[in-house]
């Protein structure tokens, strides 16, 4: 009964989105997320016996997760769950974008990696995946440590560093305390953890990745419909690319085999942007 009342409340909240979505309280956001998960769970139960009804519930779940994101509840878990609902709804391209966003927020999570690989396997005729950048290789060194943990380490390191400095000054750098060692350790923790966050930021902003969410996209040799096609065949929904340049309404993209072309920006999603979740 409690879950049913929460779900009804979420529908009432969703009816007002997005006009005041950003002002919702954490409790209201939780209600919307609960409604999304409830629809997803009921769809899984119905899937063997009533696929059509299950598909409708999966789509309800997608809508609720997007409403939760509009309300400010975006997180790695939310993006992961959204990706699951999108796969079940048949929106493979958007599912891949959601999983890539989850991968950014939950680096090294085996659930995300497995479901992303499955979603990619559903895309037929896609060009090769973009080659990893040098920053991808560097970021792989700490993929097993979530970004939230590294934020905590960075903050703790800097707080410890300046607390030690303050204590050292207050005590006249008492010779019985190994000030150099403790200050060096605290400073190293703060600097290294902060540097990993900086590399992660550069990884996603200097080499933006994108995913096509429209079917049979024709990449062109310039940013306009009048230009000739850049590739011999259209690109399918779910094809991934590296963003080269952005102009109003258009993206210049590079696919994994090195070919470049222009697509309409409305045909793609850039993981890491808010549109990844709410579109």
Secondary structure, 3 states (H helix, E strand, C coil): CHHHHHHHHHHHHHCCCCCCHHHCCHHHHHHHHHHHHHHHHHHHHHCCCCHHHHHHHHHHHHHHHHHHHHCCCCCHHHHHHHHHHHHHHCCHHHHHHHHHHHHHHCCCCHHHHHHHHHHHHCCCCCCCCCCCCHHHHHHHHHCCCCHHHHHHHHHHHHHHHHHHHHHHHHCCCCCCCCHHHHHHHHHHHHHHHHHHHHHHHHHHHHCCEEEECCCCECCECCCCCCCCECCCCCECCCCEEEEEEEECCEEEEECCCCCEEEEEHHHEECCCCCHHHHC
